Amino acid sequence: MSDHSSAKSPLPTYFAVFFALLIGTALTVYAATLDLGKFNAPVALTIASIKATLVALFFMHVKGASEKLTKLVVIAALFFLLLLLGLTMTDYATRLWN
């Protein structure tokens, strides 16, 4: 049986990420009150992507994962997310707004 008493406690890291997510949420609420014109969607998506990355890395334990399959799945998911966001932003940028 392995001894976990020598392992560093992850609680300070979890609290730091939690407070970063709270700040991100407050930033999202504040950004929603601003009129940024055509930059409303990119700003909101950027904030949401940063928060999702924090959740995946720390709370889903992707940061410390040593399995190659986990890293492959995360890289593939990020690739398709960037592809989806890129295509969405291209469509959004080329629309004629009245």
Buried (B, 14 or more C-beta within 10 A) or exposed (E): EEEEEEEEEEEEEEEEBEEBBEEBEEBBEEBEEEEEEEEEBBBBBEBEBBBEEBEBBBEEEBEEBEEEEBEEEBEEEEEEEEEEBEEEEEEEEEEEEE
